[in-house]
Amino acid sequence: MSNEPMDRRGCRCLSWRRQDPNHVIIVQKASATSKDDAVNSGQGQRTTASAGEEQIQPDSEIPGTPSTAAAKSAGGDEALLAELRPANAGPPCRIEKTERRGIRLEQLVGLVGLLRRCCSEDGAISTWRGDSIHSPTRGQPIRLQSVNLYHLNERLIIPATVRWACSFVEVLARNPEAQVPEYFVSHWWGEPVVHFVSCLQAFSKARRLKNAVFWVCAYANNQHNLQAEVSDDPSQSSFRSAMALTKGTVVVLDSLATPFRRVWCSFELFTTLKDQSKTLDIATFFTDGDLLPEIIQESWPTSEGRAESRDVLHVPGGRADLVTDGIIPEDDQRKGEMVKFGHISKPALPADIKAMRESTFSLEVAFRGYDTAIETSNATVDSDRVHILNCIVGASDLDAPPPAKHPSYDKVNQTIRSRLAMAVICQAVRSGKPDGVERSFQAMCEDPDRTELRMEVPGTEFSDEMMGILAQRLPGGLQTLRLNLGGTKATDLAGMRLGEALGRLANLSSFELYVNSKEMTNAVPAALAQSWTPSSKLTSLSLTFTSLKVDDAGAATFAEGLRHLKSLTYFRVGFSYTKITGVGVSAVAQAMRSATALTDLGFTVNNTAVGSDGAIAVADAFASLPHINEIWVGFYNSKVGDDGAAAVYKAAAALSNVANFFADFRNTSVSQWPTRVNSLDELRSAVDAGEAEGKQRARGTRPGSASKGRR
């Protein structure tokens, strides 16, 4: 068998076990240059274990696993292999479908722990030297800090699985069902293993995965029979099958973002992005030292909000950075932490936590991804490159020379660049570098088929100039646009540029904007209102104007534009900490009546001078909204009195379709009605009690102190 790596992305095999028989840890990869090699290597018969699990058996019984002769002939380290898998270890466990051969996070951590125990004080591992022509450390002494999959392939993966001619995961597994992967991992073999494992560990912790299982080609594929795992048609390969099975893809980037130059990785990214149900997260590792990693005990947060003790990989001076696809459990669990955006400190929303968490991601790594060009990407096996490119362009002959240029290449490149830019746009803005911001905006918006754009840049240096660049590049086909500009440097000019851009988005159906700035005035809501016409397709609109210098005149102008949005089904608007009064609220409430299809309404004017006239105007609008299902109203720290609260409660209770209701009248003049209602049941109770008190008063009966108990 050849010792040359066959990296269909880089591939071969290893297996190992700790002294604890209940804690099996293995890695695998092998290379067969032909199907005959796989047969001649001794792929054996299958038998059924006593526990009912099908296990792999060699053709002849050889004491120890793997045999000393086989291990030596494959170039393995005998002492290391002995600790990997003791001589009395049973046969590997059969997992027939390659896509179900995931490797568990604790198995990866255990692998690093094994290598740590076998290295010297300076990290050198036995007599290992980098021999692979593909390894970036070829010919150099191998230290734990720099061990990559090419090294493991030659020194552990091949030797440890040569006897069984199976995948690493099959040697590792005790229970096949425990190895079913949740996430697919796209990466380059040349990155240090400790960095790779650290990235997956950070990903698992942030997503609060209790039992993280990953599909990694090195460990899942049977490297002794790659031809059976990787077909000529990439869409029929084990990689594609694993992507279909898993929830999403984790891209692990080295400091040079090498995966973006590898054709297999680009194909994996594109395949993931085509499926809207799949997530795409990106991780990279930063280190400013060269200290030996350690396995330590650490308290690990769970999805239930508890903590449990785990063995974790600790790399002194290192940090794994993660950019996630949307809000993840860590962001939800940390909401409410006090954070500062510009001049304002406030409890953090999940989106704020996400922005802070991702702020350390390397822009240099991301910018390298902007140069993605799949047509010039490389592969260790050139036929893979040919097949993948032909698959992307839809060629009938996968072996034909692929075209040098093709619209499908452009689509792949644009999709990858756009998604990457979406992930790091907040960091680009925080950097304050105009060229980096412009490149990011260009990459983010260059996908002509993009229909959704969400940009979270709270508390950054986002400016009027940046809004100008963004407004010019917004894809015309956008249907959903979300912008969080809270605590930025944006002023009225940014709002006006945004309004002009919205007027060009004919297909926009959902728009969400959050601004929090004392530098903005009536000009901002006015600019938005001017972009709305009778032909607007907006069905969902959420606007939060906090601390703006908006008064009743600005609210009236805003209301004029709102009248055109008759197709709205979801409408949330907030004017907290503004100069608006009941007059402005009445204008907006009157305009809401034209949106007769509304099912979800939110109206918030906390910390304003709005009185009962404003609350009554909102209540009067309810009768014109027969389909309303959910109502949220907030008059916290306003000048509303009992008559205003009574009007809101009674009008809401009279609606037959309302299922969810929330109202906040705390710190107001309300005294005879509950100051906070959190459900429909509480609403009905409040109205029933209020009507009873009204009847008592009409009869001249003293109502007593019942009202105080409901506050």
N, C-alpha and C positions, 0 to 999 in steps of 0.2 A: 504494500500500500504506500502511495506517495505521501510524504510529509508536507507537501506544498498545500497551503490553504486554498480551498475551493470557493471562498467567499462569494456565493451567489449574492452575497452582500458581505461575505466573509464567513466561513463555516467550518466546524468540526466538533469534537465531543469529550465530555468528562463525567465522572461520577464519584461521589464520596459520601461518607457517613461519619457522624461523630461517635464518641464512645457511648453516649446514651442511645440505646437501641430504639427509644421512642422518638428520638429527634434525628431524623435522617436528612442529610443535606447533600445534594449532588449537583454537578453541572455537566453538560454534555455537548459534544460536537464531534463530528468525524467527517472525513473526506473520502469519497470513493470516486476514482476517476472514471469508473464505468460500473454498469450493473454487475459485471462479472466479478469485479473487486468485492462488491457487497456480498455476493454469494460465497466467494472463496474465503472471505474473512470469517466465516463460520456462523452466519446468522442461523440460529437453531430452531428447534421445534418449540411448540407452545404447550404448556401443561397448565392444569388448574390447581391453584394452591388450596390448602385445607380450609382457608377462610372464604373460599369461593371466588377469589380474585385470580384472573388469568395472569400467569407470570411467564417471563422469558427464560428459557432453558438453553444452555449451550448444547452442541451436538454430542459432546463427551464431557464427563464430569472432571473438572480440574480443581484441585484444592486451592482455595483462595480466590479473591476477586479483585482485580483481574489477575490472570496468571503472571508470575514473575517474568516468564519468557515473553509473553505478549506485551507486557508493560515496557520492558526494556527495548524490545524491537520497535515500539512506537515512540521511544524517546522519553519515557516518563521518569520521574524521580521516585525511586522505590520507597524511600522513607515517607514521603508525602502521600503517596498512593496508599500506603499501609494505614495511615491515619484517616484518609478519606473514607476508606471502606475496609473494615476488619475482615480477616480471613474467613470468619464464620458467618458473614452476612449472607442472607438468602438471595435468591435470584430477583432481578428487577420485576416491576409490576407492568403488565401490559396495558397501554393506552393506545388503542388502534388509530383513532383519529388525531392527526397531527395538531389540528387547531384546538384541541382540548388539552394539550400539554403545556399548561402554564407553570411558571415557577413562582413560588410564594416569596414574599418579602423576607420572612425570617430565614428562608433557605439561602437567599442572596447574602444577607447579613452574616449568616453562619459560614458561608464560603470565605468571606473576607476574614472572619475570625480564625478560620483554619490557616489561611495564608499568614496571618499575623503571628500565630504560634510557631510557624515554621521558618520565620525569617530571623536574621541576625539583628543586632542592636541598631545598625544603620539601615535596616530594611531590606538588605540583600536576601534573596530567596535561594538557598542552596547554591548550586552551580549554574543556575539559569542565566542564559544570555539570549538576547533577542536575535533569532535566526530568520524569522519570516521576512521575505522580501517586501511584504506589505506593511510591516510594522514601522512606525516612526522612530523606534528605538533600536533598530536592527544593529546587531553587533555590540551593543552596550550591555553591561551588567544589568540584570533586572532587579529592581527594587520594588517593594510592595506599592510604594506611592505611584509607580508608573506602570504597573502590570496592566496590560490590556487584553482584549479577547484573542488577539493573535497569539500572545504568550500562552494563555490558558488553553487555547486550541492545541498547541503543539505539546505542551508540558503536562496538561491534566486531562483535557477533554478527550483527545484521541486515546491516550494510554488507559484511561479509566473505563472506557466503554468498548475497547477493542474486542474484548472477549465476548460481549453480548451483542455487539453490532446493533445497538438500539440508541434511542435518544437519551440525553442526560436526564430529562424529566422522568422517563420511565424507570431509570435506576433509582432516582430519588423518591418516587411516589410510594406511599403506603396505602393511600386511599385515592383512587383515580378521581373521584368526584371533588376532592379537595384541591385538585390541580387545575380545575376549569378556570381559564383566565377571565378577568374582568376588563382588562385594558391591554391594548396592543402597544408595543414599544418600537419606535422608529429611531435608529441611532447608527453611529459609526463604530466599527470594531476597534479603532485606534485610540479611543478615549480611555483614560485610566479607569479600571474597574471600580475603584473606591469612589470616584466621582460619579460614575453611572449609578451605583447603588445609593449614594447619598441623594441623588436627584429623585429616584423613585421613592426613597424614604420620605423626603420632603413632600412629594406629591401625595403619598398615602396619608401622611399626617394632616395635611391641609384639607384633604377631602374626607377626613375622618373615616378611613377604610379600616374596618375591624380585621379583616383577613385579606390583605391585598395580594392578588395573583396577577401576574403579567405574562403576556406571550412575548418571548424573546427568541428570535430565530436560532441563536447559538445553542440554546438549551432545548428547544422544542423539536427542531428538525432532526431526523436520523441522518447524521453526517456520514454514515457508512453507506447510505443509499440516497444521495441527494436527488438523483434523477426521479425518484418516486415522489419527492417532496416539492420539487420546483419544476413545473412543466414548462414547455416552450411558450405556452400562452400564460402570461402573467395573471390574467383574470381567473385562471384555474389553479393557481399555485397555493401552497399552504399559507403563504402570507395573506392572500386575499380571503381565504376561508377564515383565518383567524380574525381579520378585521371585521368580517361579517358577523362573527360570533360575539365580539366584545362590545363594550359600551362606547369606546372611543379610543383615541390614540394619544400617547405621550411621546413627544419629540424631545429627545435628550441631545443637546448641542454641546460640542466641545468649544473651546475658546475661539476657534476659527470657523465655527458654524459649518463644519465639513459636510454634514448630512445634506445641506442644500446643494452640494455639488455631486452628490451620489444619486444615480438615476433611480435606484430602488427606493431610496428615502423620498425623493420627489414624487414618485408614483404612489407611495403609501400616503403621503400628505394629501395629494390630489384626490385619491380614492376616499379618504376620510371626509374631506370637505364637500364632496359631492352628495354625501348622505347627511341631510340636515338633522337626523336623529343622533348622530355621533358627536361626541365632544372632541376637541383638539386642544390639549394643553402643552405648553412648551417649558422645558426646564434646562438650566445650565448651571455650571458650578464655578465658583470663584474661590481662589485661594491665594494667600500672600505668603505662604510658608511651605515647608517641606518636612513637616513633622510626621511621625508615624501615626496612622489612624489607630483607634482603640475601639473595642466593643464595651459599652458601658450600660448601666441600668438607667432608664429615664422614665419619667411619668408621661404617659401617652394619652392625649385627650380622645374621647370617643364621641360618636354621633349623639349619644344620649346625654352628653354634657358631663359625664364622669371622667375619671382618669384611671389608667391601669399601668402597672410597671412592665417594661419591655426591655429586651436587649436591643440596643440601637448602635449604629455605626457613628462614631464621632471622629471628625477630621479636624485637628487643631488648626486654627487659622483659616478654615474653609467655610463656605456658605453656599447652599443650594438655593437658587432663585427660581421662582415659578410664576409663569403667566398662565392664568386659567381661562377656560371658556365659560364666561359668565360668573355669577355669584356661586360660591361653594360653601359647604357647611362651616368652615372656619370663619368666613365673613359673617354668616348669620349668627354664629355663637358670640362673636365679638361686638355685635352692634350695641350701641349704647355707650361705648367708651367715649370719653370726652376727647375731641380732636379740634384743632384750630384751623380754620380756613380764612386766610387773610386776617381781618381784624375781628372775626367772630369765632368764638368757641361754642361747640354744640355737640350733643350726643351723635355719634357716628352712625350713619346708615350702613348697611352691608356694602353698598357701592363705595363708600368712603374707605372702609377697611380694605377692600380689594385694591383700591388705588394706592393706599399706603403700602400694602403688602408687596405690590409689584414694582414699587418705585426704585428698587435696587437692581432690577434686571439690567444686564449689560446692553447698552445701546449699540456698542460696537459689534456685538454678536448679531443683534437684530439687523443692523444696517447691512451686514454681509448677506443676510437673507434677501435683501432687496435686489441683489444682483442675480437671483435665481434665474437660470436659463436651462430648462430641462433638456433642450436639444444639444447642449454641450456638456451635460453631466456625464460622469464616467462610471464604469462598473469594472470589477476585477475580471469578470467573464464578459467579453465584449458581446457575445450572443445575447446576453441578458439585456444589454442596452438596446440592441437592435429590436428584440422582441417587444420591449416596453414601449419604445417610440412608435413602432408599428401598431401596437395595441391602442395607443392614445389617438393616433390618426385614423384608426378604423380600417387598416389595411387588411386585405384578405390573406395575403401572403406574409406571415410574420417573419420569414427569413429574408425577405427582399431588403435591399438597402433602403433605409428610411429616408424620407425627404429632409433636406437641410432646413427648410422653413415650412411652417404649416400653422393655420389659424388655431388648431387644437393645442399646439405648443404654447401659443400666446395665451390661450385660456388657462392652461395649467399654471404658467408663470404668474399671470395676473391674479389668479385665485390665491396662490401661495403668498405672494407679496402682500396682497390686500389683507389677508387674515393675520399675517405677522404684524403688519402695521397697526391693525386694530388692537392687537395685544399690547403693543408698547407705546401707543400714541401718548399716553399720560406721561411716561418717562421722557419721551422726546420733547414734550412741551415743558416739562420741569427743567430740562437741560438748558432751555433758553437760547439754544443755537438755531438761528433762522434757517440755515441750510438743512439741518437735521429735521426740523419741523416741516419744512416744505417737502423734503423727500418722503417723509412719513405720510403727509397728507396726499401726496401724489400716489404713493403705493396703496394707501388705504382706499382711494376712490377710483383707481384705474380699472377695477373689475367692472366691465360694462353690464354684467348681469346682476350686479349687487342690488338687492332690493331692501336691505336692512343695514342701518349704520347706527351704532351706539358709541358715543364718545364720553368717557368719564374723565374730566380734568379738574376736579374741585381743588381749590387751594393752590393752583399752579400759576405760572406766569402767562397764562393764556391771555392774549391781547387783541385789540381791534385789528391789528395787522394780521394776526394769525387767523382771525375770523374771515378776513378778506380773502386769504389764500384758500381756506376751507370752502367758503361760499362759492368760489369760482369753480371748484373741483367736484362739488357734490354730484354724484351720478344722477342723470335725469330720470332713471327708472326707479328711484327710491320709493318704497311704500311705507317704510317705518324709519323714523328718525328720532333718536334720543340724545339729548345734550345736557350734561350736568356741568354748568359753569359756575357753581357756587364758590364764592370767595376768590375769584380770579381778578385780573386787571381789566376785564372787558368793560366798556362804557356804552353809552348810547350808540356810538358809531358801529359797534359790533352788532347791536340789536337791529339797526337799520340794514346792515349788510345781510344779516340773517333773513330779515323780512323779504328783501329783494330775491334772495335765493329760493325761499319757500314759494314765491310766486311762480317760479319756473318748474317746480316739482308737481306736474299735473297728476301724477298717480299716487301722491302721498295720502295714505289713509290713516296713519297713526303718527302723532307728533307729541313728544314730551320734552319739556324744557324746565330746567331748574336754574334760577339765577338768584344771587344773594349779593347785592352790591349797592352801596350808597352813592355810587357814581352814575347810576342809571335813573332815568326819569320817565315821564309820560311817553317819551319818544319810543320806548321799547314795546310796550303793549300796542301802541299805535301802529308801529311798523309791522307787527304780526297781523293786526287786524286788516291792514291794507292788502295783505297777501291773500286774504280769503275772499272768494267770489261765489256767486251762485253755482258755479260749476265745480267748486271744490269737492273732493272725494273724502274728506276727513270723516272718519267714524269714531276715532278715539283721540281725545285731546286732554293733555295734562300739563298745566302751567303753574309754576310756583314762583311768584314774585315776592321775595323776602327782602325787606329793608330798602326797597326802591323808593325814590321820591315820587311816588304815584299818588295822585289825588283824585277827586271826583271827576274832574275834566278828563283825566287819562282813562278812568274807568268807563266814562260815557263813550269815548272814542273806541275803546276796546269792544264795548257792547254793540256798536254799529257793525263791526266786522263779524261779531259772533252771530248776528241774525242770519247770516248767509249759510251757516253750517247746520242745515236742517237734517242732515243724515247722521248726526252724532248719536252714538249709543253709549259712549263713555265720556264723561266730562268731569274733570277735577280742576279747580282753580283756587289759588291761594294768594291773598293780599296781606299777609301778616307783616307787622312792623311798617306799615305804609301810612299815608295821610288820608286814606279813604274813609268816608263816613257813610251813613245810611243812604245818602243821596246816590253815591256811586254804586253801592250794593244794589239798590233798587233798579238802577239802569241795567246792570248785568243780569239780575234776576228776571227782569222783563224780557231781555233778549233770549234767555234760556227757554222761554216758552215756545219758541219756534222749533226747537229740537224735540219734536213730539215722540221721536223713537227712542229717547234716552231710557236706558235701563240702569245706569250707574251714575250717581251724582255726588260730587264732593265740593263743598264750599267752605273755605276757611279764611277768617279775617281776625285771627288772634292778635292781641296787643295793638288794637286800633281804637278809634273813637266812635266806632259804629254803635248805634243805639238800637232800640227796639224796632224802629221803623225799618231798619235793614233786615232784621230777623223776620219781621212780618212779611216783607216783600219776598223773601226767599220762600217762606211758607205758602204764600199765595201762588207761587209758581208751581208748586207741587201738583195742584189740581189740573194743570195743563199737560202733565207728564203721566199719562195713564199706564205706561209700561214700566215705570220706575221699580227697580227691584232692590237697590241698595242705596242708602243715603248716609253720607258723612257730613256733618256740619260742625264747625268750630268757631266759637265766639269767645274763646278764653281771654280774660283780661280786657274785655270790651265794656261798653256802657249799656248793654242789653238788660232789660228788667223782666219782671214776671210776665207782662203781656207779650213780650217777644218770645220767651221760652214757651209759653202756653200755645201761641200760634203755631210754632214749629212742631211741637209734640202732637197737637190735635190734627194738624193737616197731614202729618206722616201716618198717624194711626188710622186715618180715614182711607188710605190707599190700600187697595186689596192685594196688590202684587208685591208689596215690600216684604223682603225676607231678612234683610240685615239693616240695622240702624245703629248709628253712633252719633252722639251729640255732646258737646263740651261747653258748658256755661259757667265754668268755675271762675272765681275771682271777678264776678259781675254783680249786678244788683238783684239777681234772681234769688228769691228767698222762699217763695211758696211752691216752687217746683224743684224737682231733682236737678242738681247742677251738672250731673254727668249721667248719661245713659249709654250702656254698652251693648244692648241687644234688643230684639223686637219684644221679647217678654217684658223686659224692664220698661220699654216704652208703653206697652199696654197697661202695665200696672200703674205707671205714673199718670196716664190719662184717666184711668178709672178712679184713682184716688183724687185727682184734681176735680173731676166732675162731682164726686161725693162731697168734697169740701165746698164746691160751689152751691150745691143744694142746701148744705147746712147753713151757709151764709144767707141764702135766700129765705130760709125759715127763721133766721135770726139766731141760730144755734152757734155757740162758741166752738170753733174747730179744734181748739186745744193746741197741743204741740206736735200733732202728727206730721205736719209738714217738715219739721226740723229733722225728724228721723229719716226722711227720704233724701236729704241733701247729700 
